[in-house]
Amino acid sequence: HIVIPPREIVVRMSSDFLAVSNEQVAAALRYIGEHAADNMSIADVAHATGVSRSHLARRFRDCLGCSMKDEIQRHRVLRVMALLIETDLSVHKIAAQLGFRHVTNLCNFFSTQTGMSPGAWRKSHRNADGEQKSATFEAQDPK
């Protein structure tokens, strides 16, 4: 039989959920996913799940091998990517919409996470007409 490897893996918001057995971590993941556009803190996530910040942080790392901050940042960069590719909003408006105090904060955050500026990333994911290159695009996981 013939095996054709995929050119890319597309993470869809509908399928971007991790299966975890710990109910508190699962609740935290749901909250993070639902509030990715908000400027949430780790304390917000802990409050929403009804457990202490330190307990949730420990459980999170035990179950997922990463910190809550890492997961929040992953979801935020995915949200930025989605807005860059799916809208014509300026980077300034995206920064304001996602709770960044200054557009430079968004640019620095995005560049650190992806290795590209938001403008360069948008340009690389659009064709010459300014349309997204892939009709099935939903924000790709930056990692």
Secondary structure, DSSP 4 states (H G I P E B T S, - for coil): ------S-----GGG-----S-HHHHHHHHHHHHTTTS---HHHHHHHHTS-HHHHHHHHHHHHSS-HHHHHHHHHHHHHHHHHHH----HHHHHHHTT-SSHHHHHHHHHHHHSS-HHHHHHHTB-TTS-BS-TT-------
